[in-house]
Amino acid sequence: MNNSFIEHIVSYFNSIDKKIILVENPDKFLLREDIIKVFEDNNILIFNGTDIEQRIKFELKSLDTTLIFTTDDNQNYLEDIIYNSSKTTFHLSNFIKGYHSYSILNAKLDCLDILFKNPSIKPLSKADTDNYIINLFPKKESVFNNLVFENKINELLQSKTVDWFEIINEYSNALLLAINTKYLEEIIAIGDIINIHFQKELEQNFKHLFSSSAIKKPKIVSKILDYITHNNKSNKIALIVIDGMAFWQYNCIKSLFPSSFNTIEDFTFSWLPSITQLSRQAIFRGDYPDKEYNQNPKNEEKLWENYWINKGLDKFEIRYNHDKIDTSNLERITKFAIVLKDLDDKMHSSTDYTDLKGLTQNWIERSEIIKNIEKLIESGFEVFITSDHGNILTNGWRGLNSREKLGTNKSGSRSQRHIEYTNKISADEFLEANPEIQQSVVREDNAIYFKNNFNFSSKDSVITHGGSHFLEVIIPFIKITKKYHE
């Protein structure tokens, strides 16, 4: 085995006097696929499943095999299983001392072996633990092959039917690798090429999405609730809308998912322009947004309640949370909406991708988003994660003068890529006075928004939203359920 840490925990379980062990494992470490495999190699089977599945495993267990059932609280086992078993609790932090538990939970086995052999004398913070691990395993700068990536993207763009899901996945992964490296400018340049093709896609097909079928997938945010109704109406559903989350930021979250999560990944399109007042409203209205709508949590809650009441649900089955996740008293709740706004706040305060990546990683930990998803799944919910819009690193075109500002910001959006005038004459005058940007913007009624990477400010660099760039419009639509290990 040649791993002292693994040898130690295998020995620990082998030392327990019975061959059936009920393990309370709140941190879910034992459900990691690599741990399940290495335990299986040592004749210990780890299982997390329903009562019926537990019964089958119990009846079929061979005499020389140790069977571990894991739960959060060591409850709800069948009586004869309890009688023939021993109980224990497993926390990774009880075996590897002094390091921040969140930082080591998904560390590789060779890293855990070193940490096990070298316990920290004093408790380390997450930052200190992360730095210690980085120093143990210094990452070689990844050699990004620009030509290979560009050829891959060009091949995808030349396909008869462009697979935008594969493109956003490929690009998001490359962007994450390139942040804070010399390759970032090259990735952004390739993104400009993708966006030229994407704008043509929007011109040709975006308006057709309004009437698209939601049975197989929601092609636009206004179809998300119809999709849930068609496919999951009778189930307990939690819809988490993370304001302003781009696809690459979802990939940051996904990288920390425990192996107990079963994920189905897809994408949807935000509304245009990609502002909260329209796009998040479209999610909760389940329909074309009302431009006169006043965006606030109270009105959003009404939209969510009205949608499901019109589908025949009682009000007591419906819950809405804004900037929190209340997982108490969920027994009668079947439709749970959660809006998390603080990642959008971090986006608006960022001036580059390095800033936003660090703030995103910090938010993942502080929000306890993964822990809360686990609680929802354990409470019987199928969890859907999406966003109202993504974000894009932009350059300032120029700030608006006082005359140009007059009558704008009707929507109240913080976007710096979108302006909306109260009348057609003002919008006409703005475009006539600025012919140099007419190829860079979309005019829709009295709204004007950028389709490339400019913003209406004099700032050199700012991350924002409100336009039609593919990084703003193509957003994640993810389903998470509990994975049952056989």
N, C-alpha and C positions, 0 to 999 in steps of 0.2 A: 504493500500500500504506500509506503514511504511518505506518509503525511501524518505527523504526530497528532494534529488536531482531529482528523477523521478517526484515527485509531482510538483517541481518547473518548470521543462521543459514542463510537460503536461499542467500546468496552463498557461505557457507562450503561448503555441500554442492555447489553448482555449480562450485566451484573444484577439486573432486576430479577426477582425470583420467579416471575411468571412469563409465559411466552406471549401473552396478550397484554399490551400496555396502552392505557388511555392517557394521551399526552395533551395537556393544555399548552398550546403553542401560539400565543398572541402575535408574535412577530412573523409567523408563517415561514420561518427559515426552513423547517423540515419539509416544506412543500416545494422547495427549489428542485428543479428537474435533475440537476447534477447530484444533489444530496439523495434524492430518491434512487437514482441509479447506483451510487456507490454503496448505499445501504443494501440494496437488492443484491449487489455482488457479495455482500457479507451475510446473506440469508436473513435480512430484516426487511419486511415489506411495510412501507408507509402508505396509509390510505386515508382519504378524506371524502366521505360520501354520505348518501342517504341511509336511513335505517335498514331498508331492504338490501342495499348494497353491502352494508356492514354485515348483515346476517349471512349473505352469500360468502363473503370473505371468511367469516368466522367458521362456517360449516366446512369450507373447502381447505382450510389451513392444514398444512402438513405438520407432523409432530416436531420436526427439527427446525421449523421456521418461526421466527419471532414476528408478530403482527402488531404494528403500531397504528392506532386510530388517533387522528389529531382533530382537536376543536379549539375554539377560543376559551371555553369555560368548563370543559369536562362534564357537560350535562347531556341529557337526552340519549343515553345509551340503553339498550335493551337489558333487562334484568339479569339474564344468564351470562351476558357478556361482562357485565360489571362483576358478577360473582367469580368469574374465571380470570379476572384481570387484576393488574396493579395500576395505580394512578401516579402520575408525576407531572411536573411542569418543566417546560424547556424554554429558556430565554438564551439567545446567543450571547448576550452580555454577561451571563453567569459563567460562561466558559472562556470568553476572551475579555480580559479585564482592562478597564481604564480607557477604552476607545469609544468614540461616539457611536452608539448602536445603529443609527440611521446610515452612517458612512460605511459600516462594515457589513451591513445586511446582505448586500449583493456583490461583495468582494469575491474575487476568484479564490479557489481552494488553496492555491499555493500562497496567496497573500494571507489568507486566514491562518495558514500553518505558521507563517513567520510571526504574525501578531500573537498567536497562541503561545509560541515559544518566548516571546518578548513582551510580557504584559507591561502596560504603562504604570509607573509608580503613582502618578497622580492622574485624575480624570482629565481627558483631553476634550476640547470643544470639537464641533464638527469641522471647523476650518483647520484646526491643528491636526485632527485625524486625517483629513483629506491631504494636507501637505505632507504628513508622515508617509502616507501610502504612495504619493507621487514620488517622493524621494526614494522609496524602496524600489519602485518600478518606473523609472523615468521613461516617459514616452518619447520614442524617436519621432522626429517631425515626419508626419505622413507625406509621402511623395505623391502629390496629387497630379495625376496624368491628365492634364488639360485636354489633350488631343483625344484621348479615349472617351472622356466624358462628353466633349463637344460632339464627337461622332455619334455617340449613343443618343444624345438629345436630337441631333439632326435626323437620325434614323426614325425616331419616334414622331418627330414633327412631319416627316414626309409620308407617314402611313396614310392609307386611304381613310381610315377612321382614327383620329388622334386619340390616344389613351391619356387623358389629362390626369387620371389618378397615378399612372406610372410616372408621368412627367413631374408632378408635384412631389411625389415620393423621392424620385432620383434627385431632383433639385434641392429639396429640403435636406436630404442627407449630405449632399455636397456642400451646401451652405453651412451646415453645422460644423463640418470638418474644416472649412476654410476660415471661419471666424477667428480673428486674431492671428492669421497667418498671411504670408505674402500672396496667397492664391485668391484672396477674397475679391480683388478687383476683376480677376479673370472670371470668377463665378458670376459676379454681378453683370459683366458684359454678356455672358451666355444667357443670363436671365433677361436681358434686353431683347435678345433674339427670340426667346420663347414668348415674350410679351407681345411682340409684333404679330406673331401667329395667333396669340390668344385674343387680341383685339378684333381680328377678323372673325374668330369664332363667335365672339359676342355680337358683332354686327349681324352675322348670319342667323344665329340660333338663340340668342338670349331671350327674346320675346316669346319664343315658342315654349319656353320652360314654364311660363305662367299657367298654361293649360295642360302640362304634362301629367302623365299618370304617376301616382305615388305608390302603386302597389309593390313594385320591385325595389325602388329606392326613391328618396326625395332629391330631385335634381336641382331644387332651389329651396332656400330656407322656408318659404311659405308653405312647402309641402311636407315638412317634417312631422307635424301633428297628424296629417292625413295618413302618412306612412305608418306611424305608430298605431293609429286606429285600425288600419287594414290588417296589420300583422301582429299586434300585441295588445289589443283593446282589453282583453280579459285578464292580462297579466299586471303585476305590480311594476310600474315604470317610474324610473327617476331620470329626468332630463336635466343634465348639467350644461348650462351655457356659460362658457368662459369668455367674457367680453374681450375682444381684441386679440384673441389667440391665433397666431399664424400656424400653418401646418408644421413648420420646423420646430415651433415651441411645443406642439403636441408630441413630436418625436422626443423631445427632452423628457417629457412626463413618461412617455411609453417606455423609455429605457430603464425606468425604475419600477415598472410593474412587476409584481411577484408572479411566480409561475402558476399560481392558483387562478389567475385571470385568463379567461378565454375571450379573445378579442376578435371582432369582425370589423375590419377597417374599410372605410369608403370616404367619399367626399361629397360635398354639395356646394352650390354657389350662393354667395351672399346676394342681397338685393343690390341694386345700383341706383344712385351712388352708394358706396359701402360705408354708410353712416348708421350709427346705432338707432337713431330715431325711426329709420325706415326698416333696417334689416332685422333688428331684434323684435320690433313690433310685428314684422311679417311672420317670425317664428311663432309668437304667442297668439297672434290673431288667426294663424292658419290660413291666411288669405292675403290679398293685395293690401299693402299698408295704406293708411289714411294720412295724407300729408298734414292734416290739421290736428293730428293726434299729439297729445302732450306726453312726452316720454318721462315716466317716473315709476317707481316700484308699485305704487298703489294701483295705477292704471294697468300695469303689466299683470299684476295678480288678478285683476278683474277679467282681463282677456283670457288668462289661463283657466280660471274658474268657469267662465261663460262657455268656452269651447267644450269642456267636458260635461257640463250640465246639459248642454244641447245634445250631447251624445248619450244622455240617459243616466249619468252618474249623479250621486248625491253629493252635496257640498262637503259633508264630513269625510269623504274619500279623497279630497283634493287638498294639496298643500303647496304653498309657494314660499320660498326663502330668498332673501336678497342679501348678498355679502355674508352669508353664514350657511351652515348645514346643520340643521337640528334633527338628529337621528333618534330623538326620544319619541315614544308613543306612536310607533309607525304601524301598529297592528291593523288599523282600519284604513290606513292611507294606501291608495292604489295608484294615484297619479301625483308625482312629486316633482315640482319644478324648482331648480336652484340656479340663481344667477350670481356669478362671481365676477366682481367688477375690478378688483384691485390689480389684476395683471394688466388691464387696460391703462390704469393709472401709471404703472411702471413703464409701459410702452411710451406713453406721452411724455415721460420725463427723460427718455433716452435719446442720445444724440448719435449713437452708432450701435452696431450689432454686438460688439463686445460688451457694452453696457447692458444691453437688453438680455443677452444670454446669461450673464451673471445674475441679473435681477430675476430672471425666470427661474433659474435653479434655486435661488433663495426663496422665491414664492412657493415653489413646489414643496419645500420643507416646511415653511412656516404655515402654509395654508392647510397642511395635513390632508391634501386632496386624495392621496392614495389610501391613507388610513380610512377616510370617510367613504370612499368608494367600497372598500372592503366591508365596512359596517352596513352599507346599503345592500350589498350582495348577500351578506349573511342574514339580512332581514327579509330576503326573498325578492329583492328588486332586480330587474334587468336594467342596467345603467346605460344611458346614451350620453355621449359627450359631443358637443359641437361648439361653434362660436357664431357670433353675429357678423364678424368680418376679421380679416387678417391685418397685416401691417406691412409697410415698405420703407426702406431707407431712401430718403428723398433729398434733393438739393433745392435751395430756394431759387425760384424764378425772380421774383421781387415782391416786396410787400405792397399791399394795396394802399393807395392814397386815400385821403379822407372822403373825396367825392366817390371813389369806387366802393368804399366800404358802406356808404349810405344805402340803407335798405337791404343789407345782406344778413346772413346768419339767422334766417327765419327758423331754421330747424333747431338752433341751439347747440349744434354739434361742435366739438372741439377739433374736428378735422381741419387740417390746413391744406387739403387738396380739393376742397369742394366749397363753392359759394352758391348761394341761392338768393336771388333777388325777389322782391315782393311784386314786381311787375315786369312785363315783357320788354318795355322800353328801356329800362335800366340794363337788362341783360344784353339787349341789342347794342346799346351804346358801348358797353364794356368790350365786346368782341370787335366792334368796328374800330375802337381806339387802340386795340392791341392785336393787329393782324398776325404778328409773329408767333402767337401761341395757338392760332386756330387749328393747326394740324396736331396739336398736342392735347387738345381738350375735347370733351363730349358736351354738346349742348342738349339738354333735355328739359323742355318747357322753360322755366326761368332758372334752372340749375345749370351750373357749369362746373365740370370736374376734370381733373387730369387723368389721362390714360397711360402716361409714361411715368418717369420718376421725378417730376417737379412738384413743388408746393408753392402756395401763395404766401411766401415770406422772404425775408432777406437772409435767413439763416443758411450757413454753408451746408449743414447736415442735420437732419431731424427725422426721427421715425414717427410715422403717422399713418393715416388711412383716409378714406373718403373718395378715392378714385376708382378706377377699374383695372388696375394692374393685377396680373394673375395671382400675385402673392397676397393681395387684399381680398380677392373674390373666391378663389378656390380654398375652401376651409374644410377641416376634418368633420366627418360624421362617423362616430365610433360606437359600436355596441360592445358592452362588457358583461359577461356572465361568469358564473362560477365554473371552473374546470374540475371535472371529476376524474381522478386518477384510477385507472383500473388495476 
